[in-house]
Amino acid sequence: MKSLDIEGLARQSDFDYSFNGDILTIRDLDKGNKSVTNNIDNILAYINQFIPVSDYLVMYLDSSGIWDGVAVQEISGNFSCRFFPLNEKDYDKAVAKMHFLQL
């Protein structure tokens, strides 16, 4: 898939992302488009063009303001994702749980 296609698919969602040490954080900006939860594969493929996503622990802030985790496995450029609850509204507590779980 061309990178332009990946970007277009990822941009069906309103999100931003940042890195904090070994954690990739993705925030759903909740502007009415597809949720990060429902578009995570395309979002990760887009970010992976710039930095190897599988090298990071991944957590995301959903449209309800709750931080949860994503266990990511990359196989031949495709992502297999499994969501798991961090169930935290506080960023620092979510980061601590991510480091504890190391999924």
VENSULPE-V444722 format. One record per backbone hydrogen bond with DSSP energy under -1.0 kcal/mol. CO is the residue of the C=O (numbers start at 1). NH is the residue of the N-H. If there is no record, write none. Layout:
# VENSULPE-V444722
co nh
CO NH
CO NH
This chain:
# VENSULPE-V444722
co nh
2 6
3 7
4 8
5 9
6 10
7 11
9 12
10 13
12 34
14 29
16 27
18 25
20 23
22 57
23 20
24 59
25 18
26 61
27 16
36 39
39 43
40 44
41 45
42 46
43 47
44 48
46 49
47 50
47 51
52 55
53 56
57 24
58 70
59 26
60 68
61 28
62 65
66 62
67 88
68 60
69 84
71 82
73 80
75 78
78 75
80 73
82 71
84 69
88 67
90 94
91 95
92 96
93 97
94 98
95 99
96 100
97 101
98 102
